[in-house]
């Protein structure tokens, strides 16, 4: 029996030593300071540093716990067109230098997942959120009903958002209705997230192998429809993903989003809701977009009535927007993203006193 205990002790010591080595190795490639939302100089200007987190879901679920709560900070949230269209390095050229901008966007987010993203941000910094501005990017693809997604944006058969699924991966969260709850004390989260670094690094290695494999085969197939064919495919995908028009962008969804903005404002933070443009060709051809235009006044009126909230119709700020400003049905080109980023930043500066900075 003593030999068994001795061997078990040796194995435990061996495991701990190797884990410590891997833990220290991660710091050779990924700094623990400013991981979430930091940027470095690249050939094309400032680009996001590679974080140790596998994807945007892990970046939100885990990254906030090891980021420092600056005196002034801006948190960007929304779907992928927010992440591609609003660039922190460009915005920081316009906004005051004492602001730190974090990118907490998630591809395919609807209003349910945006609420979860904001909940994690607030959970990681309990108490007053004074000094924080939440910039929430919305568009017609934000307000679909969860039950109508048919697995396009939510995980099939599990009724989980991507953020929830990523949160469950490490056992640090548990789903609760449409929100997330911690399974451990918030005080322990920063330590636990750092202890996960070796596992997170291996996730990145295997993820990169798979991505490069998929890119290789996609390059061989080279299926990239253009023109009218691409537009018809996009319209079909949006119609399928957003579901029955009767249940899309309902009053309850719009009011719930307005209530979320009010909750954020009451926490001490400020809120800027940015209505992102879509290509002009989509305006008259998507019934979902037309319904969104009719319904958005529900949340716009309530947001504009809040003391520290501001609504920006980015298309109105950029009336010269054309189809050439987009690489697909919603995502802007890099050149258009610069215009979007500057326009939003200038709008925020014009409301600086109202937003409280």
TASUL-V259292 format. One record per residue. RES is the residue in three letters. PSI is psi as a letter, one per 40 degrees, with the letter a starting at -180 (* if undefined). D_CENTER is the distance of its C-alpha to the mean C-alpha in Angstrom with 1 decimal. Layout:
res->RES psi->PSI d_center->D_CENTER
res->RES psi->PSI d_center->D_CENTER
This chain:
res->UNK psi->d d_center->53.1
res->UNK psi->d d_center->52.9
res->UNK psi->d d_center->52.1
res->UNK psi->d d_center->49.2
res->UNK psi->d d_center->47.8
res->UNK psi->d d_center->48.5
res->UNK psi->d d_center->46.7
res->UNK psi->d d_center->43.7
res->UNK psi->d d_center->43.6
res->UNK psi->d d_center->43.8
res->UNK psi->d d_center->40.9
res->UNK psi->d d_center->38.8
res->UNK psi->d d_center->39.7
res->UNK psi->d d_center->39.0
res->UNK psi->d d_center->35.5
res->UNK psi->d d_center->34.7
res->UNK psi->d d_center->36.0
res->UNK psi->d d_center->34.0
res->UNK psi->d d_center->30.8
res->UNK psi->d d_center->31.6
res->UNK psi->d d_center->32.2
res->UNK psi->d d_center->28.9
res->UNK psi->d d_center->27.1
res->UNK psi->d d_center->28.8
res->UNK psi->d d_center->28.2
res->UNK psi->d d_center->24.4
res->UNK psi->e d_center->24.9
res->UNK psi->d d_center->26.7
res->UNK psi->d d_center->23.6
res->UNK psi->h d_center->20.8
res->UNK psi->i d_center->21.4
res->UNK psi->e d_center->20.6
res->UNK psi->h d_center->20.3
res->UNK psi->f d_center->17.3
res->UNK psi->d d_center->15.4
res->UNK psi->h d_center->12.0
res->UNK psi->e d_center->11.3
res->UNK psi->i d_center->14.9
res->UNK psi->i d_center->16.5
res->UNK psi->i d_center->19.9
res->UNK psi->h d_center->22.5
res->UNK psi->a d_center->22.8
res->UNK psi->d d_center->25.1
res->UNK psi->f d_center->22.9
res->UNK psi->a d_center->22.1
res->UNK psi->h d_center->19.3
res->UNK psi->i d_center->16.8
res->UNK psi->h d_center->14.1
res->UNK psi->i d_center->16.0
res->UNK psi->h d_center->15.7
res->UNK psi->i d_center->14.5
res->UNK psi->e d_center->16.3
res->UNK psi->h d_center->13.3
res->UNK psi->d d_center->13.5
res->UNK psi->a d_center->10.0
res->UNK psi->d d_center->6.3
res->UNK psi->d d_center->7.5
res->UNK psi->d d_center->10.3
res->UNK psi->d d_center->8.7
res->UNK psi->d d_center->7.3
res->UNK psi->d d_center->10.6
res->UNK psi->d d_center->12.8
res->UNK psi->d d_center->11.8
res->UNK psi->d d_center->12.1
res->UNK psi->e d_center->15.6
res->UNK psi->e d_center->16.9
res->UNK psi->i d_center->15.6
res->UNK psi->h d_center->18.2
res->UNK psi->g d_center->17.9
res->UNK psi->i d_center->19.2
res->UNK psi->d d_center->21.5
res->UNK psi->h d_center->19.4
res->UNK psi->i d_center->15.7
res->UNK psi->h d_center->13.0
res->UNK psi->h d_center->9.4
res->UNK psi->h d_center->7.1
res->UNK psi->i d_center->4.7
res->UNK psi->a d_center->5.2
res->UNK psi->a d_center->5.9
res->UNK psi->d d_center->7.1
res->UNK psi->d d_center->9.7
res->UNK psi->d d_center->7.9
res->UNK psi->d d_center->6.8
res->UNK psi->d d_center->10.4
res->UNK psi->d d_center->12.1
res->UNK psi->h d_center->11.5
res->UNK psi->h d_center->12.7
res->UNK psi->d d_center->13.2
res->UNK psi->d d_center->16.6
res->UNK psi->d d_center->17.9
res->UNK psi->d d_center->16.8
res->UNK psi->e d_center->18.5
res->UNK psi->d d_center->21.6
res->UNK psi->d d_center->21.9
res->UNK psi->i d_center->20.7
res->UNK psi->i d_center->22.8
res->UNK psi->e d_center->22.8
res->UNK psi->e d_center->22.4
res->UNK psi->h d_center->18.8
res->UNK psi->h d_center->16.1
res->UNK psi->h d_center->12.7
res->UNK psi->h d_center->9.7
res->UNK psi->h d_center->6.5
res->UNK psi->f d_center->3.8
res->UNK psi->i d_center->1.4
res->UNK psi->h d_center->3.1
res->UNK psi->h d_center->6.6
res->UNK psi->e d_center->9.0
res->UNK psi->h d_center->7.5
res->UNK psi->a d_center->10.5
res->UNK psi->d d_center->11.6
res->UNK psi->d d_center->12.3
res->UNK psi->d d_center->9.0
res->UNK psi->d d_center->7.7
res->UNK psi->d d_center->10.8
res->UNK psi->d d_center->10.2
res->UNK psi->d d_center->7.1
res->UNK psi->d d_center->9.5
res->UNK psi->d d_center->12.3
res->UNK psi->d d_center->11.4
res->UNK psi->d d_center->11.0
res->UNK psi->d d_center->14.3
res->UNK psi->d d_center->15.9
res->UNK psi->e d_center->15.7
res->UNK psi->g d_center->17.5
res->UNK psi->i d_center->20.0
res->UNK psi->a d_center->22.3
res->UNK psi->h d_center->22.1
res->UNK psi->f d_center->18.8
res->UNK psi->h d_center->21.1
res->UNK psi->e d_center->20.1
res->UNK psi->h d_center->16.4
res->UNK psi->h d_center->14.9
res->UNK psi->h d_center->11.7
res->UNK psi->h d_center->10.8
res->UNK psi->h d_center->9.4
res->UNK psi->h d_center->9.5
res->UNK psi->i d_center->11.6
res->UNK psi->a d_center->14.1
res->UNK psi->d d_center->16.5
res->UNK psi->e d_center->14.3
res->UNK psi->d d_center->12.3
res->UNK psi->f d_center->15.5
res->UNK psi->i d_center->17.0
res->UNK psi->h d_center->18.8
res->UNK psi->d d_center->17.6
res->UNK psi->e d_center->21.1
res->UNK psi->e d_center->21.4
res->UNK psi->d d_center->18.6
res->UNK psi->f d_center->21.3
res->UNK psi->e d_center->19.0
res->UNK psi->d d_center->17.1
res->UNK psi->d d_center->13.7
res->UNK psi->i d_center->14.9
res->UNK psi->h d_center->16.9
res->UNK psi->h d_center->20.5
res->UNK psi->e d_center->23.0
res->UNK psi->e d_center->20.9
res->UNK psi->f d_center->18.9
res->UNK psi->h d_center->15.9
res->UNK psi->i d_center->12.3
res->UNK psi->d d_center->10.7
res->UNK psi->d d_center->9.2
res->UNK psi->d d_center->12.9
res->UNK psi->d d_center->14.5
res->UNK psi->d d_center->12.9
res->UNK psi->d d_center->13.9
res->UNK psi->e d_center->17.3
res->UNK psi->d d_center->17.9
res->UNK psi->e d_center->19.2
res->UNK psi->e d_center->20.8
res->UNK psi->e d_center->19.2
res->UNK psi->i d_center->17.8
res->UNK psi->i d_center->19.4
res->UNK psi->i d_center->18.4
res->UNK psi->h d_center->20.1
res->UNK psi->b d_center->20.2
res->UNK psi->e d_center->16.7
res->UNK psi->a d_center->15.5
res->UNK psi->i d_center->15.6
res->UNK psi->i d_center->18.5
res->UNK psi->i d_center->19.4
res->UNK psi->e d_center->22.5
res->UNK psi->i d_center->23.6
res->UNK psi->h d_center->24.3
res->UNK psi->d d_center->21.4
res->UNK psi->d d_center->24.0
res->UNK psi->e d_center->24.0
res->UNK psi->d d_center->20.3
res->UNK psi->d d_center->20.3
res->UNK psi->d d_center->23.4
res->UNK psi->d d_center->22.3
res->UNK psi->d d_center->19.1
res->UNK psi->d d_center->21.3
res->UNK psi->d d_center->23.9
res->UNK psi->e d_center->21.5
res->UNK psi->d d_center->21.3
res->UNK psi->d d_center->24.0
res->UNK psi->d d_center->22.4
res->UNK psi->d d_center->19.0
res->UNK psi->d d_center->21.0
res->UNK psi->d d_center->22.9
res->UNK psi->d d_center->19.8
res->UNK psi->d d_center->18.8
res->UNK psi->d d_center->22.3
res->UNK psi->d d_center->22.6
res->UNK psi->d d_center->19.2
res->UNK psi->d d_center->20.4
res->UNK psi->d d_center->23.8
res->UNK psi->d d_center->22.4
res->UNK psi->d d_center->20.1
res->UNK psi->d d_center->23.2
res->UNK psi->d d_center->25.4
res->UNK psi->d d_center->23.4
res->UNK psi->d d_center->23.3
res->UNK psi->d d_center->27.0
res->UNK psi->d d_center->27.9
res->UNK psi->d d_center->25.7
res->UNK psi->d d_center->27.6
res->UNK psi->d d_center->30.8
res->UNK psi->d d_center->30.1
res->UNK psi->f d_center->28.8
res->UNK psi->h d_center->28.1
res->UNK psi->g d_center->26.4
res->UNK psi->i d_center->27.8
res->UNK psi->i d_center->28.2
res->UNK psi->b d_center->29.4
res->UNK psi->d d_center->30.2
res->UNK psi->d d_center->29.5
res->UNK psi->d d_center->25.9
res->UNK psi->d d_center->25.6
res->UNK psi->d d_center->27.3
res->UNK psi->d d_center->25.0
res->UNK psi->d d_center->21.9
res->UNK psi->d d_center->23.6
res->UNK psi->d d_center->24.5
res->UNK psi->d d_center->21.1
res->UNK psi->d d_center->19.7
res->UNK psi->d d_center->22.8
res->UNK psi->d d_center->22.5
res->UNK psi->d d_center->18.8
res->UNK psi->e d_center->19.1
res->UNK psi->a d_center->22.4
res->UNK psi->h d_center->25.6
res->UNK psi->d d_center->25.6
res->UNK psi->d d_center->27.5
res->UNK psi->e d_center->24.7
res->UNK psi->h d_center->21.8
res->UNK psi->f d_center->20.5
res->UNK psi->i d_center->23.1
res->UNK psi->d d_center->24.2
res->UNK psi->d d_center->22.9
res->UNK psi->d d_center->19.3
res->UNK psi->d d_center->19.7
res->UNK psi->d d_center->21.4
res->UNK psi->d d_center->19.0
res->UNK psi->d d_center->16.1
res->UNK psi->d d_center->18.7
res->UNK psi->d d_center->19.6
res->UNK psi->d d_center->16.2
res->UNK psi->d d_center->16.3
res->UNK psi->d d_center->19.8
res->UNK psi->d d_center->19.0
res->UNK psi->d d_center->16.6
res->UNK psi->d d_center->19.4
res->UNK psi->d d_center->22.0
res->UNK psi->e d_center->20.3
res->UNK psi->e d_center->21.2
res->UNK psi->i d_center->18.0
res->UNK psi->i d_center->17.9
res->UNK psi->h d_center->15.6
res->UNK psi->h d_center->15.2
res->UNK psi->h d_center->14.2
res->UNK psi->h d_center->14.1
res->UNK psi->h d_center->15.5
res->UNK psi->i d_center->14.7
res->UNK psi->i d_center->17.8
res->UNK psi->i d_center->18.6
res->UNK psi->i d_center->21.7
res->UNK psi->d d_center->25.0
res->UNK psi->d d_center->26.3
res->UNK psi->d d_center->23.9
res->UNK psi->d d_center->24.9
res->UNK psi->e d_center->28.2
res->UNK psi->e d_center->27.6
res->UNK psi->h d_center->24.8
res->UNK psi->d d_center->26.1
res->UNK psi->d d_center->22.6
res->UNK psi->d d_center->21.8
res->UNK psi->d d_center->25.1
res->UNK psi->d d_center->24.6
res->UNK psi->d d_center->21.3
res->UNK psi->d d_center->23.2
res->UNK psi->d d_center->25.8
res->UNK psi->d d_center->23.6
res->UNK psi->d d_center->21.2
res->UNK psi->d d_center->24.1
res->UNK psi->d d_center->23.8
res->UNK psi->d d_center->20.6
res->UNK psi->d d_center->21.4
res->UNK psi->d d_center->24.8
res->UNK psi->d d_center->23.6
res->UNK psi->d d_center->20.9
res->UNK psi->e d_center->23.5
res->UNK psi->e d_center->25.9
res->UNK psi->i d_center->23.8
res->UNK psi->d d_center->25.2
res->UNK psi->f d_center->22.1
res->UNK psi->i d_center->19.8
res->UNK psi->h d_center->19.8
res->UNK psi->h d_center->19.0
res->UNK psi->h d_center->18.8
res->UNK psi->g d_center->19.9
res->UNK psi->d d_center->18.9
res->UNK psi->d d_center->21.3
res->UNK psi->d d_center->24.0
res->UNK psi->d d_center->23.3
res->UNK psi->g d_center->23.5
res->UNK psi->e d_center->26.3
res->UNK psi->e d_center->27.3
res->UNK psi->h d_center->24.2
res->UNK psi->i d_center->25.6
res->UNK psi->d d_center->24.7
res->UNK psi->e d_center->25.0
res->UNK psi->e d_center->21.9
res->UNK psi->i d_center->19.8
res->UNK psi->e d_center->19.8
res->UNK psi->a d_center->19.3
res->UNK psi->e d_center->18.9
res->UNK psi->d d_center->15.6
res->UNK psi->h d_center->14.4
res->UNK psi->i d_center->16.3
res->UNK psi->i d_center->18.6
res->UNK psi->d d_center->18.3
res->UNK psi->d d_center->21.1
res->UNK psi->d d_center->19.6
res->UNK psi->d d_center->16.3
res->UNK psi->d d_center->18.7
res->UNK psi->d d_center->20.3
res->UNK psi->d d_center->17.1
res->UNK psi->d d_center->16.0
res->UNK psi->d d_center->19.6
res->UNK psi->d d_center->20.1
res->UNK psi->d d_center->17.3
res->UNK psi->d d_center->18.5
res->UNK psi->d d_center->22.1
res->UNK psi->d d_center->21.4
res->UNK psi->d d_center->19.9
res->UNK psi->d d_center->23.0
res->UNK psi->e d_center->25.2
res->UNK psi->f d_center->24.1
res->UNK psi->d d_center->24.1
res->UNK psi->d d_center->26.8
res->UNK psi->d d_center->25.4
res->UNK psi->e d_center->22.0
res->UNK psi->f d_center->24.0
res->UNK psi->* d_center->23.8
